[in-house]
Amino acid sequence: MNESSQFRFYLEKIGEIGFVQESYSSLVYVNGLPNIKPGEIVIFETEDVGITRSFSEETAEVLLLTASSIKVGTEVVRTDSKFAIGINEEILGRSVDPMCRPIDGKTGLNGELSYRHIDIQPKGVMERKEITDHLTTGVCIVDLIVPLGKGQRELIIGDRKTGKTEFLLQTVQSQTSQGTVCIYAVIGQKQKDIQNLINFFNQRQTTKDVIVVASSSMSPAGLIHLTPYTAMTIAEFFRDLGKDVLLILDDMTTHARIYRQISLLARRFPGRGAYPGDIFYLHSKIVERAGNFEKGSITCLPVAESVLGDLSGYIQTNLMSMTDGHIFFDIDLYNQGKRPAINPFLSVTRVGHQTQSPLEREISRELSSFLVSYERMKQFTHFGAEVGEATRKIIDLGERVDIVLNQGTETIWPMNFTLILFAFLWTGIWRETKVKDIKQDIDMLLDAYLNSQNIKQKIDRIVSVSQTMQSLVENTRKLSDEIWRDTRIYAQKKDSK
């Protein structure tokens, strides 16, 4: 139901009229509607819209979806319908608010609309399938060490300004190139940030597979509260069409703060951190709607903000307990200049490894084990201890692994390209190469892989015929000279044009 609904129409249809008894910012209390139901839409005579949250014998509590200030005594009618959004496939490439009204300057959706309630129970176990397909983010440290599966729920957590949004945008770019429908829910952020996000998708020409559902910090608390529900409902619409969907909820700590404000206004009993007792139920009900289903999948990446790297906050630990792992963006690594600033030792994926191929899984184990050894050796040498030849080799290789993992935020690496890079590392071809030259080699090889069919076929063939990490390293060593020769020839031809 939208704001243009006529107050008189519902008054004549339902035959009940109520009056505002109390008004507290985003909450109002009305009486005189004896048959009102939870979750029902109500319309005020001012044409403001609200949703019933709860009721007593005499009054009903209504959450406003508009920024108006409702006066005591204002007339109100119920609509006998729960809040639902009307959507169709034309919403692809659009930016809308939580009521599915366009915010991109274009007209509304054309054609027949499918109306869906936004607050429903998650599907049961019998309608779900095992997560088996790998969801590639284009970020090597994630795709190898903390892999994600289609249908997984993975928490993205870290302090402000540590690169979480940049990683999410890389993931969206990687998935749109594979035909995945991507939904980015912006929950209560600055209007400038929302516009920058929309502009980013327009510039990258990924808008045709991306939907932005946004509420700004200036939006009514009711709209901010509804944002993740609307985004999840749109994701379920495309899932039921048999599509794979990537849903980003940015961020759920803001959503929790808004819900805390609403609950305190409603005089709910405050719990830990003044959050209401049902905040866990609220978030888990949203996140549980994601998963791998018979028709399609919804991969959900809720975002949480930590303070000074503290992972033990109330909302953060709540979200950790209802997701299949988390990716932690470390402020210390960010300050050291690492991009992405993902801490592989504090990041967890519970179902992602089962989606990897045997080769990817073996490389993941080898790389994770090596990083542990490398970190231990760095701590050992930090105290000025003398190191032997074996230790020096580990440190030298570790420094080059760090260079590769420090991918940056501007590039998307295909999976086979990532695997061949680590094969090159283990063959030792960069053992005597300077740091800046390694970065130049990687950029040159990526450009050649993406634009030269000859080089792409050679690298893909090496990966496809390699069943183990040892065979991958051996096959790479055999064709290493040929690949780099062709890459340099390609680079020279490109420079000469």
C-alpha positions as CSV (number, residue, x, y, z in Angstrom):
1,M,0.0,0.0,0.0
2,N,1.4,3.4,-0.9
3,E,0.8,6.9,0.4
4,S,-1.7,7.8,-2.3
5,S,-4.2,5.5,-0.8
6,Q,-7.4,7.4,0.0
7,F,-8.3,7.7,3.6
8,R,-12.0,7.8,2.7
9,F,-11.9,4.7,0.6
10,Y,-10.8,2.5,3.5
11,L,-13.1,4.3,5.9
12,E,-16.1,3.3,3.8
13,K,-14.7,-0.2,3.0
14,I,-13.7,-1.2,6.6
15,G,-16.2,0.9,8.5
16,E,-13.9,1.5,11.5
17,I,-12.3,4.7,12.5
18,G,-9.7,5.4,15.2
19,F,-8.0,8.4,16.8
20,V,-4.5,9.1,17.8
21,Q,-4.3,9.0,21.6
22,E,-0.5,9.5,22.0
23,S,2.3,10.5,19.7
24,Y,6.0,9.9,20.3
25,S,8.1,10.8,17.2
26,S,8.1,7.6,15.1
27,L,5.5,5.9,17.3
28,V,1.8,6.7,17.8
29,Y,-0.9,5.0,19.8
30,V,-4.4,4.8,18.4
31,N,-7.7,3.6,19.8
32,G,-11.1,2.9,18.2
33,L,-10.0,0.1,15.9
34,P,-11.3,-3.1,17.6
35,N,-10.3,-5.6,14.8
36,I,-6.8,-4.3,14.0
37,K,-4.1,-7.0,13.6
38,P,-0.3,-7.0,14.1
39,G,1.6,-6.0,11.0
40,E,-1.5,-4.3,9.4
41,I,-1.2,-1.1,7.4
42,V,-3.1,1.9,8.8
43,I,-3.7,5.2,7.0
44,F,-4.1,8.6,8.8
45,E,-6.3,11.4,7.5
46,T,-3.1,13.3,6.7
47,E,-2.3,10.4,4.3
48,D,0.6,9.3,6.4
49,V,1.2,5.5,6.6
50,G,2.0,3.3,9.5
51,I,2.4,-0.4,10.5
52,T,0.8,-1.9,13.6
53,R,3.5,-3.3,15.9
54,S,1.4,-4.5,18.9
55,F,-1.8,-3.7,20.7
56,S,-3.5,-3.9,24.1
57,E,-7.2,-4.0,24.9
58,E,-7.6,-0.3,24.2
59,T,-4.8,1.0,22.0
60,A,-2.7,-0.2,19.1
61,E,1.0,0.8,18.7
62,V,1.8,2.0,15.2
63,L,5.2,2.6,13.6
64,L,5.2,5.5,11.2
65,L,6.7,5.2,7.8
66,T,6.7,8.9,7.1
67,A,8.6,11.8,8.7
68,S,5.5,13.7,9.6
69,S,4.5,14.6,13.2
70,I,1.1,13.2,13.9
71,K,-1.0,15.2,16.2
72,V,-3.2,13.8,19.0
73,G,-6.8,13.4,17.8
74,T,-5.9,12.6,14.1
75,E,-8.3,10.2,12.5
76,V,-6.9,6.8,11.4
77,V,-8.3,3.8,9.5
78,R,-7.1,0.3,9.0
79,T,-6.7,-1.3,5.6
80,D,-7.1,-5.0,6.5
81,S,-3.9,-5.9,4.7
82,K,-0.3,-6.4,5.9
83,F,2.6,-4.4,4.5
84,A,3.6,-5.8,1.0
85,I,5.7,-4.5,-1.8
86,G,4.9,-4.8,-5.5
87,I,7.9,-5.9,-7.6
88,N,8.7,-7.5,-11.0
89,E,11.8,-8.1,-13.0
90,E,11.9,-4.4,-14.1
91,I,13.3,-3.6,-10.7
92,L,16.7,-4.9,-11.9
93,G,19.1,-1.9,-12.3
94,R,16.9,0.3,-10.2
95,S,17.4,2.2,-6.9
96,V,14.4,2.2,-4.6
97,D,13.5,3.0,-1.0
98,P,12.1,0.3,1.4
99,M,8.6,0.9,0.1
100,C,9.8,0.2,-3.5
101,R,9.4,3.8,-4.5
102,P,12.1,4.9,-7.1
103,I,14.9,7.1,-5.8
104,D,16.9,7.1,-9.1
105,G,14.8,9.8,-10.8
106,K,13.0,7.3,-13.0
107,T,9.3,6.4,-13.1
108,G,7.8,3.5,-11.1
109,L,7.8,-0.1,-12.3
110,N,5.7,-0.9,-15.4
111,G,3.8,-4.1,-16.0
112,E,2.1,-6.6,-13.7
113,L,3.5,-6.5,-10.2
114,S,3.9,-9.4,-7.8
115,Y,2.9,-8.4,-4.2
116,R,4.8,-10.0,-1.4
117,H,4.7,-9.6,2.3
118,I,8.0,-8.5,3.7
119,D,7.9,-10.2,7.1
120,I,7.5,-14.0,6.6
121,Q,8.8,-17.1,8.2
122,P,12.0,-18.6,6.7
123,K,11.7,-21.7,4.7
124,G,12.2,-25.0,6.5
125,V,15.0,-27.6,6.2
126,M,13.1,-29.8,3.7
127,E,13.1,-26.9,1.1
128,R,16.9,-26.3,1.4
129,K,19.8,-28.0,-0.3
130,E,23.5,-28.5,0.6
131,I,25.7,-25.6,-0.3
132,T,27.9,-26.9,-3.1
133,D,28.7,-24.0,-5.5
134,H,31.6,-21.7,-4.9
135,L,30.8,-17.9,-4.9
136,T,33.9,-16.1,-6.1
137,T,34.5,-12.6,-4.8
138,G,37.5,-11.8,-7.1
139,V,39.6,-11.1,-3.9
140,C,42.3,-13.8,-3.7
141,I,42.6,-13.9,0.1
142,V,38.9,-14.6,0.5
143,D,38.5,-17.0,-2.5
144,L,41.4,-19.2,-1.2
145,I,41.5,-18.9,2.6
146,V,38.0,-17.8,3.6
147,P,35.9,-19.1,0.6
148,L,32.2,-18.5,0.3
149,G,29.5,-20.7,-1.1
150,K,26.3,-19.8,-2.9
151,G,23.6,-19.7,-0.2
152,Q,26.1,-19.0,2.6
153,R,25.5,-16.4,5.3
154,E,28.8,-14.7,6.1
155,L,29.3,-11.8,8.4
156,I,31.5,-8.9,7.2
157,I,32.9,-7.2,10.3
158,G,35.4,-4.5,11.1
159,D,35.9,-0.9,12.3
160,R,34.8,2.0,10.2
161,K,36.9,2.9,7.2
162,T,38.8,-0.4,7.0
163,G,37.8,-1.4,3.5
164,K,34.6,-3.4,4.1
165,T,32.6,-1.5,1.4
166,E,35.4,-1.7,-1.1
167,F,35.5,-5.5,-0.7
168,L,31.7,-5.7,-1.0
169,L,31.8,-3.7,-4.3
170,Q,34.5,-6.0,-5.6
171,T,32.3,-9.0,-4.8
172,V,29.3,-7.3,-6.6
173,Q,31.4,-6.7,-9.7
174,S,32.7,-10.3,-9.7
175,Q,29.2,-11.7,-9.3
176,T,27.5,-9.5,-11.8
177,S,30.0,-10.7,-14.4
178,Q,28.7,-14.2,-13.7
179,G,25.0,-13.3,-14.0
180,T,24.2,-13.2,-10.3
181,V,21.5,-10.8,-9.2
182,C,23.0,-8.5,-6.6
183,I,21.0,-6.5,-4.1
184,Y,22.7,-3.9,-2.0
185,A,20.7,-2.7,1.1
186,V,21.9,0.6,2.5
187,I,20.6,0.9,6.0
188,G,20.5,4.4,7.5
189,Q,23.6,5.9,5.8
190,K,24.4,9.4,4.6
191,Q,22.6,10.5,1.5
192,K,26.0,11.4,-0.1
193,D,27.2,7.8,0.5
194,I,24.0,6.4,-1.1
195,Q,24.5,8.6,-4.2
196,N,28.2,7.6,-4.4
197,L,27.2,4.0,-4.4
198,I,24.6,4.5,-7.2
199,N,27.2,6.4,-9.2
200,F,29.8,3.6,-8.7
201,F,27.4,1.1,-10.2
202,N,26.6,3.4,-13.1
203,Q,30.2,4.0,-13.9
204,R,31.1,0.3,-13.8
205,Q,28.1,-0.5,-16.0
206,T,26.9,-3.2,-13.6
207,T,23.5,-1.6,-12.9
208,K,21.6,-4.0,-15.1
209,D,22.1,-6.8,-12.5
210,V,22.2,-4.6,-9.3
211,I,19.3,-3.4,-7.2
212,V,19.9,-0.8,-4.5
213,V,17.5,-0.6,-1.6
214,A,18.4,2.5,0.4
215,S,17.2,4.4,3.5
216,S,19.2,7.4,4.5
217,S,20.1,8.7,8.0
218,M,17.4,11.3,7.4
219,S,14.7,8.7,6.7
220,P,12.0,8.0,9.2
221,A,13.0,5.3,11.7
222,G,10.2,3.0,10.4
223,L,11.7,3.1,6.9
224,I,15.2,2.4,8.1
225,H,13.8,-0.5,10.1
226,L,12.1,-2.0,7.0
227,T,15.1,-1.8,4.7
228,P,16.6,-5.3,5.3
229,Y,13.1,-6.8,5.1
230,T,12.4,-5.2,1.7
231,A,15.8,-6.2,0.4
232,M,15.4,-9.8,1.5
233,T,11.9,-10.0,0.0
234,I,13.2,-8.8,-3.4
235,A,16.0,-11.4,-3.1
236,E,13.3,-14.1,-2.6
237,F,11.4,-12.9,-5.6
238,F,14.4,-13.6,-7.9
239,R,15.3,-16.8,-6.0
240,D,11.9,-18.1,-6.9
241,L,12.6,-17.3,-10.5
242,G,15.5,-19.8,-10.3
243,K,18.3,-17.2,-10.0
244,D,21.3,-17.0,-7.7
245,V,21.1,-13.8,-5.6
246,L,23.8,-12.0,-3.6
247,L,22.3,-9.8,-0.8
248,I,24.4,-7.3,1.1
249,L,22.9,-5.8,4.3
250,D,25.0,-2.7,5.1
251,D,24.9,-2.5,8.0
252,M,23.1,-4.4,10.7
253,T,24.6,-2.5,13.7
254,T,22.8,0.6,12.4
255,H,19.6,-1.4,12.1
256,A,20.0,-2.6,15.7
257,R,20.5,1.0,16.9
258,I,17.3,2.1,15.1
259,Y,15.4,-0.8,16.6
260,R,16.7,0.1,20.0
261,Q,15.4,3.7,19.6
262,I,12.0,2.4,18.6
263,S,11.8,-0.1,21.4
264,L,12.9,2.5,24.1
265,L,10.3,4.9,22.8
266,A,7.7,2.1,23.1
267,R,8.9,1.6,26.7
268,R,10.2,-1.9,26.1
269,F,12.3,-3.4,28.9
270,P,16.0,-2.7,27.9
271,G,18.6,-5.5,28.1
272,R,22.3,-5.6,27.4
273,G,23.5,-2.3,25.9
274,A,19.9,-1.1,26.2
275,Y,18.9,-3.3,23.3
276,P,15.5,-5.0,23.5
277,G,15.4,-8.7,24.3
278,D,14.1,-9.7,20.9
279,I,16.9,-8.2,18.8
280,F,18.4,-11.6,18.3
281,Y,15.1,-13.0,17.1
282,L,14.7,-10.1,14.8
283,H,18.0,-10.4,13.1
284,S,18.1,-14.2,12.9
285,K,14.6,-14.2,11.3
286,I,16.0,-12.0,8.5
287,V,19.3,-13.8,8.0
288,E,17.7,-17.3,8.2
289,R,15.7,-16.5,5.0
290,A,18.9,-16.8,3.0
291,G,20.3,-20.2,1.9
292,N,20.5,-22.6,-0.9
293,F,17.1,-23.8,-2.1
294,E,15.5,-26.0,-4.7
295,K,15.0,-23.2,-7.2
296,G,17.9,-20.8,-6.5
297,S,20.1,-19.4,-3.8
298,I,20.4,-16.3,-1.6
299,T,23.9,-15.6,-0.4
300,C,23.6,-13.1,2.5
301,L,26.5,-10.8,3.6
302,P,25.4,-8.9,6.7
303,V,27.8,-6.1,7.7
304,A,28.6,-5.3,11.3
305,E,30.7,-2.4,12.6
306,S,33.2,-3.1,15.5
307,V,34.8,-0.5,17.7
308,L,38.6,-0.6,18.1
309,G,38.7,-4.1,16.7
310,D,36.5,-5.5,19.5
311,L,34.7,-8.6,18.2
312,S,32.9,-9.3,21.5
313,G,30.2,-6.6,21.2
314,Y,26.6,-7.6,21.8
315,I,25.3,-7.2,18.2
316,Q,28.5,-8.5,16.6
317,T,28.4,-11.7,18.7
318,N,24.7,-12.1,18.0
319,L,25.3,-11.9,14.2
320,M,28.3,-14.3,14.5
321,S,26.1,-16.9,16.1
322,M,23.5,-16.8,13.3
323,T,25.9,-16.8,10.3
324,D,28.2,-19.4,8.7
325,G,31.4,-17.5,9.6
326,H,32.8,-14.1,9.4
327,I,35.4,-12.0,7.5
328,F,37.3,-9.7,9.9
329,F,38.8,-6.4,8.6
330,D,41.6,-5.5,10.9
331,I,42.3,-1.8,11.6
332,D,46.0,-2.6,12.4
333,L,46.5,-4.3,9.0
334,Y,44.6,-1.4,7.3
335,N,47.0,1.2,9.0
336,Q,49.9,-0.9,7.7
337,G,48.7,-0.3,4.2
338,K,47.3,-3.8,3.4
339,R,44.4,-3.9,1.0
340,P,42.2,-5.7,1.7
341,A,42.9,-5.5,5.4
342,I,41.5,-9.0,6.1
343,N,42.9,-10.9,9.0
344,P,43.1,-14.5,7.8
345,F,43.7,-15.9,11.4
346,L,40.5,-14.3,12.9
347,S,38.3,-14.9,9.8
348,V,36.2,-18.1,9.6
349,T,34.1,-19.9,7.0
350,R,32.1,-22.9,8.1
351,V,30.8,-24.2,4.8
352,G,32.9,-22.4,2.2
353,H,35.7,-25.0,1.9
354,Q,33.2,-27.7,0.9
355,T,32.5,-25.7,-2.3
356,Q,36.2,-25.7,-3.4
357,S,37.7,-28.1,-5.8
358,P,40.3,-30.6,-4.4
359,L,43.1,-28.4,-5.9
360,E,41.7,-25.2,-4.4
361,R,41.3,-26.9,-1.0
362,E,44.8,-28.2,-1.0
363,I,46.3,-24.8,-1.9
364,S,44.1,-23.2,0.8
365,R,45.4,-25.6,3.5
366,E,49.0,-25.1,2.3
367,L,48.7,-21.3,2.2
368,S,47.0,-21.1,5.6
369,S,49.7,-23.4,7.2
370,F,52.4,-21.3,5.6
371,L,51.0,-18.0,6.8
372,V,51.0,-19.4,10.4
373,S,54.6,-20.3,10.1
374,Y,55.5,-17.0,8.5
375,E,53.8,-15.1,11.3
376,R,55.6,-17.1,13.9
377,M,59.0,-16.4,12.2
378,K,58.3,-12.7,12.0
379,Q,57.6,-12.6,15.7
380,F,60.8,-14.6,16.3
381,T,63.0,-12.2,14.3
382,H,61.3,-9.2,15.8
383,F,63.4,-9.7,18.9
384,G,66.7,-9.6,17.0
385,A,67.3,-13.3,17.0
386,E,69.7,-14.7,14.4
387,V,67.9,-16.8,11.8
388,G,69.1,-19.8,9.8
389,E,68.9,-20.4,6.1
390,A,65.5,-22.2,6.3
391,T,64.0,-19.5,8.4
392,R,65.3,-16.8,6.0
393,K,63.7,-18.7,3.0
394,I,60.3,-18.7,4.8
395,I,60.5,-15.0,5.5
396,D,61.5,-14.2,2.0
397,L,58.7,-16.2,0.5
398,G,56.3,-14.8,3.1
399,E,57.1,-11.3,2.0
400,R,56.3,-12.2,-1.6
401,V,53.0,-13.9,-0.5
402,D,52.1,-10.7,1.3
403,I,52.7,-8.7,-2.0
404,V,50.3,-11.0,-3.8
405,L,47.7,-11.0,-1.0
406,N,47.9,-7.2,-1.0
407,Q,45.7,-7.1,-4.0
408,G,44.2,-3.6,-3.7
409,T,40.6,-2.6,-4.2
410,E,40.5,-1.8,-7.9
411,T,41.0,-5.2,-9.5
412,I,39.0,-8.4,-9.7
413,W,41.0,-11.7,-10.0
414,P,39.4,-14.7,-11.7
415,M,40.0,-18.0,-9.7
416,N,42.3,-19.6,-12.2
417,F,44.5,-16.4,-12.3
418,T,44.7,-16.5,-8.5
419,L,45.8,-20.1,-8.5
420,I,48.5,-19.6,-11.1
421,L,49.9,-16.7,-9.1
422,F,50.5,-18.9,-6.1
423,A,51.9,-21.6,-8.4
424,F,54.4,-19.0,-9.6
425,L,55.3,-18.1,-6.0
426,W,56.0,-21.7,-5.1
427,T,58.1,-22.2,-8.3
428,G,60.3,-19.4,-7.0
429,I,60.4,-17.3,-10.1
430,W,60.1,-14.1,-8.0
431,R,62.7,-15.1,-5.5
432,E,65.2,-12.4,-6.6
433,T,62.6,-9.9,-7.9
434,K,62.0,-6.5,-6.3
435,V,58.7,-5.8,-4.7
436,K,57.6,-3.1,-7.2
437,D,58.6,-5.3,-10.1
438,I,56.4,-8.2,-8.7
439,K,53.4,-5.8,-8.6
440,Q,54.1,-4.8,-12.2
441,D,54.4,-8.4,-13.3
442,I,51.1,-9.2,-11.7
443,D,49.3,-6.3,-13.3
444,M,50.8,-7.1,-16.7
445,L,49.8,-10.8,-16.4
446,L,46.3,-9.9,-15.3
447,D,45.8,-7.6,-18.3
448,A,47.1,-10.3,-20.6
449,Y,44.9,-13.0,-19.0
450,L,41.8,-10.8,-19.3
451,N,42.4,-9.6,-22.9
452,S,44.5,-12.3,-24.7
453,Q,42.7,-15.5,-25.5
454,N,46.0,-17.3,-26.1
455,I,47.4,-16.6,-22.6
456,K,44.1,-17.2,-20.9
457,Q,43.8,-20.6,-22.6
458,K,47.3,-21.6,-21.5
459,I,46.7,-20.7,-17.9
460,D,43.3,-22.3,-17.8
461,R,44.7,-25.5,-19.3
462,I,47.4,-25.7,-16.7
463,V,44.8,-25.4,-13.9
464,S,42.4,-27.8,-15.5
465,V,45.0,-30.7,-15.9
466,S,46.4,-30.2,-12.4
467,Q,44.8,-32.3,-9.7
468,T,47.2,-31.5,-6.9
469,M,49.2,-28.6,-5.8
470,Q,52.4,-30.4,-6.7
471,S,51.2,-31.1,-10.2
472,L,50.1,-27.5,-10.6
473,V,53.6,-26.2,-9.5
474,E,55.3,-28.7,-11.9
475,N,53.0,-27.8,-14.9
476,T,53.5,-24.1,-14.2
477,R,57.3,-24.5,-14.0
478,K,57.3,-26.2,-17.5
479,L,55.3,-23.5,-19.2
480,S,56.5,-20.5,-17.1
481,D,59.0,-19.2,-19.6
482,E,56.5,-19.5,-22.4
483,I,53.7,-17.7,-20.5
484,W,55.9,-14.8,-19.5
485,R,57.3,-14.5,-23.0
486,D,53.8,-14.3,-24.5
487,T,52.8,-11.9,-21.8
488,R,55.7,-9.5,-22.5
489,I,55.0,-9.7,-26.3
490,Y,51.3,-8.8,-25.6
491,A,52.4,-5.9,-23.4
492,Q,54.8,-4.6,-26.0
493,K,52.2,-4.8,-28.8
494,K,49.7,-2.9,-26.5
495,D,52.2,-0.2,-25.7
496,S,53.0,0.3,-29.3
497,K,49.4,0.9,-30.4
